[in-house]
Amino acid sequence: MRRNVRKFVGTVLLVAFVPFYALLAMMIAAAHLPGTTVLTQSLYYAVAGLLWVIPAGLIIKWMLRPDAAE
């Protein structure tokens, strides 16, 4: 796959993944965090707020790979 095609596919994946991840994180929080302490909620939101960076970084790394020599 050429680099410009990977960039397009990666962009579409990121645009779809980030809102999906945010909604999933909110659903988990709404189901499991009511009644917990403020510290627990803060820790969850801190971890969940940063966790999306790992898959997004892997997608970006894949997008920027050089083309294979033909």
ABEGO torsion letter per residue (X at the ends): XBAAAAAAAAAAAAAAAAAAAAAAAAAAAAAAABGBBAAAAAAAAAAAAAAAAAAAAAAAAAAABBBBBX
